[in-house]
Every structure is written in structure tokens, then in C-alpha cells.
């Protein structure tokens, strides 16, 4: 009886060691790449926080993961950072350039004085479905970019937004990391 239990435990330990070794070997080939891109004149209006203030979105930081690809044109890399930058600019920074992000239900609250930065820049209203808190925007940008990353040979790990000394990260590993 004890011999059967001992053999069973031995088999279980061997399986755990094999799985651990396989994980370590596969994780060794995964690398991450992080790119930070600034926003230009992008603001968010959150009337629950402050009705008289618009919050500037400073930058977006994208972290992608993938296995290293070896090619003669591009030295060892996951994917060229220029492809990632083009994708982020096309789907995130350019569509929201010179924008005031406001929840669709609150567009009537925004008056024309909120849309003026100075004489040369006038913001356009960009309605979003949820309240444009940094948390909701990081989730929105993550969900927008995640399906596009496999097309360029990588996988989206996290999206970090920075807005007036508040940094929020939305990741596929953990929901949020709040830092001030």
C-alpha cells in the first residue's frame, strides 16, 4: 500500500519537474519591448472629478511580447519598433489628436470655452462610450490594440496611460496598477 502511494508521489514530482522545465525553456524565448509615444493636445473631460477642468493625456506606453525572430534585414528583435509605432499612431494617437474625450452622455455639458486651448488650437469633441477616466481609456486602448498585434508578430502585454501625474496600466496579466 505504501509502495503504491510512494510511486504515485514520485510520478507526480517527475511531472511537476517536467512542466517546470518546459515553462522555463519556453519563457526564455519570450522577450518584451516597450515603446512610449506622446499624445498631442489630447484631453479628457470627467465632470465627476471637476466640471471646470480638462485633464491632459501626456503619453501612452505599450509593452508587447513575442519570440525573437532572426532575419538578415532586422537584427534579432520581436518585431520592428517602427511597425508598432505606426500601429499605435494609426489607431490611437492620430485619431485622438486635438481631441477632448468626453462621455457620449455628457457631450451637452461641454461648452465652447472648454474646446479652446489658445488662439491656434481648437479641440474637437470626441465622444467615447464610458466615462474617460484614465482607467477606462487604458482598457479601451488595450482592447483596440490587442487584436491588431498578432498581425505584426507580437502580443500586447500592457497599455499604460499617463495623465497629469496619474499613471494607469491595463495588462493581460493583472487588471490595473494604480500609481500617483
Secondary structure, DSSP 8 states (H G I E B T S, - for coil): -HHHHHHHHHHHHHHHHHHHHHHHHHHHTEEEEEEEEE-SSEEEE-TTT-TT--EE--EEEEEEEEE-B--SSS-SBSS-HHHHHHHHIIIIITTTTTEEEEEGGGGGG--GGGGBSSSS-B-EEEEESS---HHHHHHHHHHHHHHHHGGGT-EEEEEEEEETTEEEEEESSSS-EEE-
